[in-house]
Amino acid sequence: MTHRVLLTGAAGQVGSALREGLRGRFPVLRLSDTRDLGEVRDGEEIVPADLTNFDEVRAAMEGVDAVIHLGGIADEHTYERIRDVNMDGTYHVLEAARQAGVRRVAFASSIHTVGFYPRSETIGPDVPVRPDTYYGVSKVFGEALGRMYWERYGLEFVGVRICSFQPKPKDARHLSTWLSPWDAVQLFEKAVTAPGVGFLIVAGISGNTRRWMTEDGWDLLGYVPQDDAEIYAADVEHLRGNPEDITEQRQGGIFVDPEYRGLAGKEG
Ligand SMILES: NC(=O)c1ccc[n+]([C@@H]2O[C@H](COP(=O)([O-])OP(=O)(O)OC[C@H]3O[C@@H](n4cnc5c(N)ncnc54)[C@H](O)[C@@H]3O)[C@@H](O)[C@H]2O)c1
């Protein structure tokens, strides 16, 4: 039974939605972040931890059955920041999970593991990776680390390649990439509860008519998306860039632009 679930990055965009949506779904939801998480409510515990600090992550892992690992930098940044937070941070989570005897880790991976694939191709989770940024490389690293922890130590791992988590689609690209909040809740709940998945990578999208990623693995999780971005088509269809630009041709969007720096230069 999944008694206590640790949610890293619980103060973030996806984390806040999962905190609400998973309320009451597990006896204990342990929330962790470096940012303020507000008041603790029934069925919650708050254990702050900086992902770059192994001892803090290990303390947050005590007594945990499964982990939903969302914490990290959710955009491009300098190589060093991405390495410290996303790569070392994910290593800390997996190693602490192994030491604590955790059964499964669900990992927030990304479309940016495969961002250079053309939009004309529909891709499954087993295609060769084509990361578009250091950020995308860090998600490839997380998936590879997950594979190693599964094969070597039997720690189960589900990598969810989230595409665009938004309340609703904001532009034409999101008609293919949208992951609705309710579908995100269902997907991550099943990613930690579905029996016997071993190691799995799946697309993190709603049931979008125009999706560029296959459904492979959704049946193993029992994930049946409720939403389809298509109902917003009339509102956002016209919101697209120049079709000659590489950012309009590849799945990663703006991230494939060689000038794209994300948070680098904006943050310390
Ligand atoms: N939002 C999307 O569309 C999307 C798409 C693909 C992948 N993802 C992944 O999903 C996860 C959640 O994304 P989000 O949109 O909620 O991002 P977010 O930036 O809103 O949340 C990330 C959280 O991680 C925390 N964090 C950052 N550095 C930390 C550290 N050193 N120690 C502890 N906590 C730290 C932040 O405080 C923040 O609350 C991320 O791993 C992101 O890469 C998101």
The ligand as a MOL file (V3000), in Angstrom:
LIG
                    3D

  0  0  0     0  0            999 V3000
M  V30 BEGIN CTAB
M  V30 COUNTS 44 48 0 0 0
M  V30 BEGIN ATOM
M  V30 1 N 5.1590 23.1190 -16.5270 0
M  V30 2 C 5.4130 22.3990 -17.6340 0
M  V30 3 O 4.7570 22.5530 -18.6800 0
M  V30 4 C 6.5010 21.3510 -17.6030 0
M  V30 5 C 6.8560 20.7230 -18.8080 0
M  V30 6 C 7.8360 19.7310 -18.7830 0
M  V30 7 C 8.4230 19.3640 -17.5780 0
M  V30 8 N 8.0690 20.0180 -16.4350 0 CHG=1
M  V30 9 C 8.7510 19.6310 -15.1910 0
M  V30 10 O 7.7930 19.4850 -14.1620 0
M  V30 11 C 8.3560 19.9250 -12.9120 0
M  V30 12 C 7.4470 20.9860 -12.3030 0
M  V30 13 O 7.3350 22.0650 -13.2200 0
M  V30 14 P 6.6070 23.4260 -12.7980 0
M  V30 15 O 6.0890 24.0320 -14.0380 0
M  V30 16 O 5.7080 23.1840 -11.6550 0 CHG=-1
M  V30 17 O 7.8740 24.2780 -12.3400 0
M  V30 18 P 7.9620 25.3570 -11.1660 0
M  V30 19 O 9.1720 26.1760 -11.4240 0
M  V30 20 O 6.6410 26.0650 -11.0120 0
M  V30 21 O 8.1850 24.4380 -9.8870 0
M  V30 22 C 9.4260 23.8480 -9.5850 0
M  V30 23 C 9.5920 23.8700 -8.0780 0
M  V30 24 O 10.8890 23.3350 -7.7690 0
M  V30 25 C 11.4150 24.0770 -6.6930 0
M  V30 26 N 12.8770 24.0490 -6.6590 0
M  V30 27 C 13.7320 24.6550 -7.5290 0
M  V30 28 N 14.9970 24.4780 -7.1180 0
M  V30 29 C 14.9360 23.7430 -5.9770 0
M  V30 30 C 15.9150 23.2450 -5.0750 0
M  V30 31 N 17.2340 23.4710 -5.2550 0
M  V30 32 N 15.5020 22.5350 -4.0060 0
M  V30 33 C 14.1760 22.3000 -3.8010 0
M  V30 34 N 13.1950 22.7590 -4.6060 0
M  V30 35 C 13.5840 23.4700 -5.6790 0
M  V30 36 C 10.9370 25.5150 -6.9260 0
M  V30 37 O 10.9620 26.2770 -5.7120 0
M  V30 38 C 9.5400 25.3010 -7.4910 0
M  V30 39 O 8.5330 25.3970 -6.4800 0
M  V30 40 C 9.7570 20.4110 -13.2190 0
M  V30 41 O 10.6680 19.3630 -12.9590 0
M  V30 42 C 9.7050 20.6960 -14.7110 0
M  V30 43 O 10.9880 20.5970 -15.3050 0
M  V30 44 C 7.1260 20.9970 -16.4170 0
M  V30 END ATOM
M  V30 BEGIN BOND
M  V30 1 1 1 2
M  V30 2 2 2 3
M  V30 3 1 2 4
M  V30 4 1 4 5
M  V30 5 2 4 44
M  V30 6 2 5 6
M  V30 7 1 6 7
M  V30 8 2 7 8
M  V30 9 1 8 9
M  V30 10 1 8 44
M  V30 11 1 9 10
M  V30 12 1 9 42
M  V30 13 1 10 11
M  V30 14 1 11 12
M  V30 15 1 11 40
M  V30 16 1 12 13
M  V30 17 1 13 14
M  V30 18 2 14 15
M  V30 19 1 14 16
M  V30 20 1 14 17
M  V30 21 1 17 18
M  V30 22 2 18 19
M  V30 23 1 18 20
M  V30 24 1 18 21
M  V30 25 1 21 22
M  V30 26 1 22 23
M  V30 27 1 23 24
M  V30 28 1 23 38
M  V30 29 1 24 25
M  V30 30 1 25 26
M  V30 31 1 25 36
M  V30 32 1 26 27
M  V30 33 1 26 35
M  V30 34 2 27 28
M  V30 35 1 28 29
M  V30 36 1 29 30
M  V30 37 2 29 35
M  V30 38 1 30 31
M  V30 39 2 30 32
M  V30 40 1 32 33
M  V30 41 2 33 34
M  V30 42 1 34 35
M  V30 43 1 36 37
M  V30 44 1 36 38
M  V30 45 1 38 39
M  V30 46 1 40 41
M  V30 47 1 40 42
M  V30 48 1 42 43
M  V30 END BOND
M  V30 END CTAB
M  END
